Amino acid sequence: MNPCSFYLISAAYANIIWISVCPLIRMFSTFGLNLSESIVVLCKVRRSLSYKLSMISVALATIDQFLVSSTHFEYHHLSSLRSAHRLVAFATTACCIRFGDMLYCLNVTGTAPLETCTYTTRRVCGFYNEIVPIPVLIPCPLIINFGFTTIRNIHQSRKKNNVTKKSCQSIRRTDRQLIQMIISQSLLRLISYVPNMKATVDNAQQSQYRFSLPNVILSDEQRQSYEKNGFLVVRNLVAPEKLEVFRKRFQDVCTGKVKVLGMTVMKDIAIAKSEFADGEKAITKIQDFTLDDELFKYCCLPEIVKYVENFTGPNIMAMHTMLINKPPDPGTQSSRHPLHQDLYYFPFRPANHIVCAWTAMEKINRQNGCLVVLPGTHTGELEPHGYPDWKGGVNKMYHGIQKFDPNQERIHLEMESGDTVFFHPLLIHGSGVNRSPGFRKAISCHYADSACEYIECDNTLQSYISKEVTAIFKRKTGIEDARFQDVWRIKSRLVQGERINL
């Protein structure tokens, strides 16, 4: 066996392995059997198998032919079977190092049936993905360059021999065919790799984003801001006339003109302890308005949903809804809301596929108790919560984080009517005291990917709120065997797409 034959046999074996595994998996995927998207081992192995070794072997075979056809005899001894063994072993090792990172970086993300094999966000993975186009493009120029120089060497050898004119014509025809074959092979290999290279580069770009999905709505600047801070403010998103519809509906609920089964109407603890107040002054918040078609229109506003889809994907559930009517503080500071994480109240995951849309219904500033957020805290863990020890009392289910750094940076989100903030469920946030003479109104909806899954909250940081919410639900409905997850199933509603798990 000569070195060139060994290189070509190595290329053939590499192609056989690749063809035996990767295309077969793609064929099975047409029947819904793409296990490499749901099984971690297959995810890693399939993407790590590379046909680039075949390209390298062909390039080495071309270089070998250049060496043996050279008129410089000192090049001939460089072509040997021992050198071929070493070079193929080196090329195999190099491919393992280059593409072996996928064993570390690739993982199955998402929940069934929306699982996908994708890159993780580790920094080392981003480095590998940035250099991916470089090594895979090297073999093609080598094949073209050494292919042409081999033909040139053969021409020079012919000049030393007396070749007849008839033979020259036949040789030229053969040379043209060889040139066409070299160019065609190189172009086909480049074209065949373009989709893979594009997918790899796309994965590399996506790997820097943990908390948002690729979509035409959000700019890179907006996505980077959300990655860093955990919230995104979109100015003037909801028109005033639409907010007026929700304001009127709220007034009808407060006066008793409209009664919706399952909707929770709440009072501030200070109002509840004082003399009776009627109308809007008596109600500080209504929750769970998903069963009210009029207020539920907020959750379905196209201008809201198109942003939500960047965080949840196309199958969207409205999980928790509120219209907040923060009252003027009576001096007890009960109108404030302690710093908390919304995920504490939610028995479903993953957190990165949950987002809140919170829209100001009027001018909101520090005077009337705007939202305050601790930027970047969405990258942390769920913290222990409980009722704060406040002298003026605290509203029902207004749990707050027990321990946090009081010196941590805070941002007060002052907003105009129609401005909307989207924020992550792990972002620590709250709201201040309403020191103005009027009520401060805002409307919000928490959305989740319908493929999210419910989790058990017993014996976890969420045990307390789980028991409290379930007890209230049992008292209202009389369903004694209700579970925390059941409460959320009942009050959630599909906004868009398909209802999968939630």
Secondary structure, 3 states (H helix, E strand, C coil): CCHHHHHHHHHHHHHHHHHHHHHHHHHHHCCCCCHHHCCHHHHHHHHHCCCHHHHHHHHHHHHHHHHHHCCCHHHHHHCCHHHHHHHHHHHHHHHHHHHCCHHHHEEEECCCCCCEEEECCCHHHHHHHHCCHHHHHCHHHHHHHHHHHHHHHHHHHHHHCCCCHHHHHHHHHHHHHHHHHHHHHHHHHHHHHHHHHHHHHHHHHHCCCCCCCCCCCCCHHHHHHHHHHCEEEECCCCCHHHHHHHHHHHHHHHHCCCCCCCCEEECCHHHHHCCCCCHHHHCCEEECHHHCHHHHCCCCCHHHHHHHHHHHCCCEEEEEEEEEEECCCCCCCCCCEEEECHHHHCCEECHHHEEEEEEECCCECCCCCCEEECCCHHHCCCCCEECCCCCCCCCCCCCEECCCCCCCCCEEECECCCCEEEECCCCCEEECCCCCCCCEEEEEEEEEECCCEECCCCCCCCHHHHHHHHHHHHHHHCCCCCCHHHHHHHHCEEEECCCCCC
